[in-house]
Amino acid sequence: MLDASSDAALEISSADEDALLLSKFAAGDQGAARELTDRLLPGVLRQAWRILGDEAEAEDVAQDAMLRLWRQAGDWRAGEARISTWLYRVTHNLCIDRIRKRRPTTAIENVAEPEDPTPSALERLLNSEESRALARAILALPERQRQAVVLRHFEGLSNPKIGDRLECSVEAVESLLARARRQLTVDMNEK
Amino acid sequence: MTDKIPFDLDAALAALEQDERAVWPKVSEKLQMRVLGDAAEVAVARARTTAPVSRAPVRSGGFHWFGLSDVWSGAAIAAVTLCLFVGFGVGYEAGPELMAQAGLGDTAIAFAEDDGGGFSPFEDVL
């Protein structure tokens, strides 16, 4: 079993590898693009799918996010940010843009969170009532708590890596997760 | 009376995660091709903008006649100038006779009466 330090070391080496592949792509290596696609695209697609609840739209967003990465390759400064973190943020923003475009009559300033009123793809596909209820409860969490829960329990990221993605400290991540868990427990006990 | 079983959040999250894995969208071959196609396009565009400037030798300044080198341009210009001088010289001597043959007799006579022949554009004016 991996301890926390070896887990963190693996994450760092993975980030370095992404940066190395991106620099190879910038130098004209198409094999590096293929490898980066294999490493990053599944996560990007899942993230978009969770937020948008539509596979076709999620594919469009994933393609767009990857395109932005290719365009960024020449200017990427290794060591300043992790590619996975950057990509997570880009994907999230692209999803929010999509959701806002779905509701053209709503003023932008009134759109607080990117939740879609329609049931999520996951919710529609789940068989067990408990899983559906839990998925609904997760969707109802405040944005940051929801992201922390998804990254921890569905993407399997460690707290430092979640902090990296959400641009906050490990303590803040722990606090977000604790509040989210409390809220989920309350919601599920009420059902 | 039955006690309600406390909700086990970790177990429920684990079950949900398992459920989700079963329905995760897979990266289709079509999507992968679209993404790699974009990567190829971006790489081509970048190669165009960062292509090295041509290293073809730069010609020195000056006049290059019909693309000839400096030496040959100079030689050609000198040859043409010489031909023009010779041509004008011959024309000066044989001018009146040639003009008479061409039906310009009056002008030729005016030349002949002047200073022994030769062409001057101001002949008639004077």
Interface residues (C-beta under 8 A of the other chain):
Chain A: F25 A26 G28 Q30 A33 R34 T37 L41 P42 L45 R46 W49 E55 A58 E59 A62 Q63 M66 L67 W70 R71 A73 G74 A121 L122 L125 L126 N127 S128 E130 S131 L134 A135 V149 H153 F154 R181 L184 T185 M188 N189
Chain B: P6 F7 L9 A12 L13 A14 A15 L16 E17 D19 E20 V23 W24 P25 K26 V27 S28 L31 Q32 R34 V35 L36 D38 A39 A40 V42 A43 R46 A47 T50
